[in-house]
């Protein structure tokens, strides 16, 4: 059973930065893609950033230029560097991996104060 464990969330002021980490219990090359999703109160979960096995990345328009997804193969980890944070970035952030099935982490709270 694959496990994904997120860390790095917290409370930050607008304009600040956070770095989220997702540690997988299997090689990142076991997955076709990995990514970060978020869900704000009363809203649907949305894709934030993804990275494929080949290293191609994709971002939701609202975070382009501010967030960067990266991967550390030797550590079986994926990261999300979040800069210039805005209050509207407040949400629970989830790590997702696409293998034979979908795997989700338990989520980490990110709160951006104005």
C-alpha positions as CSV (number, residue, x, y, z in Angstrom):
1,X,0.0,0.0,0.0
2,X,1.5,3.3,-1.1
3,X,1.5,6.1,1.4
4,X,2.0,9.8,0.8
5,X,2.9,12.0,3.7
6,X,2.7,15.8,3.3
7,X,4.4,18.3,5.5
8,X,5.3,22.0,5.5
9,X,2.0,23.7,5.9
10,X,1.3,26.5,8.3
11,X,0.3,30.1,8.9
12,X,2.0,32.8,6.9
13,X,1.4,36.4,6.1
14,X,0.4,37.5,2.6
15,X,3.5,37.9,0.5
16,X,5.3,35.2,2.4
17,X,6.6,31.7,1.3
18,X,6.1,28.1,2.3
19,X,7.5,24.9,1.0
20,X,5.4,21.8,1.0
21,X,6.9,18.3,0.9
22,X,5.3,15.0,-0.1
23,X,7.2,11.9,0.8
24,X,6.1,8.7,-0.9
25,X,6.6,5.2,0.3
26,X,7.5,4.1,-3.2
27,X,9.8,5.3,-5.9
28,X,8.5,8.4,-7.7
29,X,9.1,6.5,-10.9
30,X,6.3,4.1,-9.8
31,X,3.9,6.9,-10.7
32,X,2.9,8.3,-14.1
33,X,2.5,11.7,-12.4
34,X,2.5,13.4,-9.0
35,X,0.9,16.6,-8.0
36,X,-0.5,19.0,-5.6
37,X,-4.2,19.7,-5.2
38,X,-6.0,22.0,-2.8
39,X,-9.4,22.5,-1.3
40,X,-10.7,25.6,0.3
41,X,-13.7,25.7,2.6
42,X,-16.9,25.4,0.6
43,X,-15.1,24.9,-2.7
44,X,-14.2,21.9,-4.9
45,X,-10.8,20.4,-4.8
46,X,-8.6,21.8,-7.6
47,X,-5.3,20.9,-9.3
48,X,-2.5,23.3,-8.3
49,X,0.5,21.8,-10.0
50,X,1.5,18.4,-11.5
51,X,4.7,16.8,-12.6
52,X,4.9,13.8,-14.9
53,X,7.3,10.9,-14.9
54,X,9.2,12.7,-17.7
55,X,9.4,15.9,-15.7
56,X,6.8,18.0,-17.5
57,X,5.0,20.4,-15.2
58,X,1.6,22.0,-15.3
59,X,0.1,24.7,-13.1
60,X,-3.3,26.3,-12.5
61,X,-3.3,29.8,-13.9
62,X,-3.7,31.4,-10.5
63,X,-0.4,30.2,-9.2
64,X,1.8,30.5,-12.4
65,X,4.9,32.5,-11.6
66,X,4.5,32.1,-7.9
67,X,4.5,28.3,-7.2
68,X,7.1,25.7,-8.4
69,X,6.7,22.0,-8.3
70,X,9.8,19.9,-8.2
71,X,10.9,16.3,-7.5
72,X,13.7,14.7,-5.6
73,X,14.0,11.2,-7.1
74,X,16.5,9.8,-4.6
75,X,14.2,10.9,-1.7
76,X,11.0,9.7,-3.3
77,X,9.6,13.2,-2.7
78,X,7.8,16.0,-4.5
79,X,7.8,19.6,-3.4
80,X,5.8,22.7,-3.9
81,X,7.6,26.0,-3.4
82,X,5.0,28.7,-2.8
83,X,6.1,32.3,-3.0
84,X,4.1,35.6,-2.9
85,X,1.3,33.8,-1.1
86,X,-2.1,35.4,-1.1
87,X,-5.1,34.9,1.3
88,X,-6.9,33.1,-1.6
89,X,-4.2,30.4,-1.4
90,X,-5.6,29.4,2.0
91,X,-6.7,25.7,1.7
92,X,-5.8,22.2,2.6
93,X,-3.1,21.0,0.2
94,X,-3.1,17.4,-0.8
95,X,-0.4,15.4,-2.6
96,X,-1.6,13.0,-5.3
97,X,0.1,10.2,-7.1
98,X,-1.1,8.5,-10.3
99,X,-0.2,4.8,-10.4
100,X,-2.4,1.8,-11.2
101,X,-4.8,3.7,-8.9
102,X,-4.9,7.1,-7.4
103,X,-3.2,7.8,-4.1
104,X,-3.8,10.7,-1.9
105,X,-2.0,12.1,1.2
106,X,-3.8,13.2,4.3
107,X,-3.4,16.9,3.5
108,X,-1.6,19.8,5.1
109,X,-3.3,23.1,6.0
110,X,-2.0,26.3,4.5
111,X,-3.4,29.6,5.9
112,X,-2.4,33.0,4.5
113,X,-3.4,36.0,6.6
114,X,-3.9,39.4,5.0
